[in-house]
Amino acid sequence: MDLKTLLDNASWDSSELSYTSSSLKADIRKKTEAPMLRVLGNSKRAIILNCIFFVAFIVVYFMVPNTITLLAVGLVVLCYLSMISSLVYARSTLKAPNLNQDIKGALQDIIRYDAAINAFQCNYFSWIITTAYAGGFLLGLGIKGRTLSELIEKWPLLIFWVVGGIAIFYLSKTKGFRRFNRSMNPSYFNSKDIIKTQLQLLNEEENEME
């Protein structure tokens, strides 16, 4: 329960004592300090993780060097390279939020900054997932020693690959898939939810004071 609701329920509005907007802001600043740092640091963690997978898939090709593996690794690596590039570019061009300003401004800046940092992944999420699926499917065939000609000759397998890609593309746009994606990074998304909730509380507080 937030501070304002707690005090209202305790009938402090009829008391000689009172709480102020500054005390509420102080409480929110303390509550959101760790979440803000987690959200700010998420892009750096994402760059490191994507770099690890980038290198890992390149190593896979040298372990199983054939044409279909090269194509598969190329598709997967392209996904990681695009995400790494977008994150590095965003971090180098965007101005980091000032956390020492008024708490409402800090929270608003964090939300805007995070949205700008992840704009590429959000806008092209379905394409990235679909490309990764296509690469992963081919990689499995490449590791088994299959060739591109075999993939073309065995048309049912080719159809399954194409249909699977289309299904993944549209599935990635569903709320269920989005929830699954959130479950892969719970601390980041939970931190964002805390920030948004506290920002909404501040907005409600300002509306009541007007």
N, C-alpha and C positions, 0 to 999 in steps of 0.2 A: 504493500500500500504506500502511495507517495505521501510526502510530508503534509501537503495541503489537505488531502482527504482525511488523513489521520487526525489532524487538528480540528477539522470541521466536525468529524464524527464524535470527537470528544467535547463538543460544544464550546470550543474556545472562542467562537465568534460572539458569544454572550458574556465572555469573561472580560475582566479589566486588562488581562494580559493579551498580547497579540504577537503574531509572527509577521515578519516583513518579507518583501520580495528579495531582499539581499540575503536573508538566511536561507530562503528556498534555493536561490542561485548557488549559494555556497554548498548546500547539500547535494545539488545536482552536479556541481563541478567535481566534488569528491567521488560521487557515484560513477561518473563517466570518465574519470582520469585514465583508468586502465583500458576500458573499451576503446577510447580514442587512440591510444597508443597501439592497440592491436590492429585497428583498422588502418592506421597510417603505415604500419609495418607489413601489412599483408602483401603489398606489391613487391616488396623486397624479397619476402619469403617465396613468392610465386616465381620470381626471376631465378632464384637459386634452384628451386625444384624443377622448373622447366629446363634449366641448363643440364641438370643431372640426367633427366630423361632424354634430352637431345643427344648427349654423349653416349648414353646407354644404347640407343637405337642404332647409332653409327657403328658401335662395337659389334652389334648383332650382324650387320652386313659383312664385316670382316670375318666373322665366325662362319657365316653361311653365304659366301660370295657367288650369287647367281643373278640372272637378269630380273627375275620376278621379285627377289629379295631387295634388289637395288630400287626397283620401282616402289615397293612397299615402304621401305625405309625412307625413300624420298618424300612420299606423301605424308608420313607421320612426322618426319623431321620438319617439313614445311609448316605444319601446324604449330609445333613448338617454337620454331624460328619466328613465325609471325607474332606469336604471343610475347616472346621475349623482346622482340624489336619494339612492339607497341608499348610495352611496359617501360622499357628503358627510355624511349623517346618521351613518353608522358612524364616520367619522373624528372627528366632533364629539362623539360620546358615549362612544366607547371610550377607555380609558386606554392610551396608547402604552407598549410594553414598555420596561422598564429594562434597557438593554444593559450597564450597569456592575455588575450583580449577578453571582452565580456563573454560569459559562457554561452549565451545564445548565439553570438556571432561565431564562436569557435565551433559549436556543433553544426551550424549551417555550413561553415567552410569545410568541415570534415566530410559532410555528405556530398557537397559539390565536388570536392577534390577526389573523393573515392569514385564518384560516377564518371569523372573525366579520365581518371587513371584506367578504369575498366571499360571505357566506351567501346574499344575495338572488340574485346571479347564478348561484350553484351550484344553488340550489333551483328556480329558474325558468328555467334555461338553455334547455331544450327549447322552452318557450313563447316566450322572447325570440327565439330563432333562427327559429321558425316564423312569428312575427309579422313579423319583418324580411323573411323570404322573401315573405310575402303582400304586404307593402308594396312590395318591390322588383319583384315581378311586375307589380303595377298601375302602378308608376312607368314601367316600360317601355312599357306601353300608353298611358299618359297623354302621354308624350313623343312618341309616334307620332300623337297627336291622336285616339285612340279615346275613346269615351264609355261610361258604365256600361250604357246600353241596348244598345250593341253587344256588350258582354261577356255580357249576359244572353241576347241573341238568338243569339249564337254559342255554343251550349251545349257543344260539344266543348272549346272554350277554357276555359269555366267549369269543366268537369269536370277538365281538366288542372290548373287552378289549385288546386282543392280536393284532388285526389289528390296533387299535388306537395307541398302543405302537410302532409298526413298523412304522406307519405314522409319529409319533412324532420324532422318531429317525432320519429318513431321512429329515424331514422338518427342523430339527434343524441345518442341514448342509447347508441350503440354505442361500443366501445373504439376502433375505427378513427377515428371522428369526433372522439373525445376526443384521440387522438394528433395529428390534424390541427390541432385547436385549440391544443394545446401547441406545435406547430411555429410558430405565429404569434407567440409570445412566448417564445422559447427561453431568454433570459437569466433571466427570472423563474422559469420552471419548473426550470431547471437549478440555480438558487440554492436553491430550495426542496428539491430532491433532496439537495444538499450538506448543508443544515441537518439534514434528516431522517437522513441517513447518519451524520453526526457525533453526533447525539443518540443514535442506536442504539448507536454505539460507546461512548459514555459509560455507557449503561445496562448494556451487556455488561461493562464494566470494573467497575462497582459490584457486579454479580452475582458476578463472580469473586472480589471482595475479601470477600464475605460468608462 
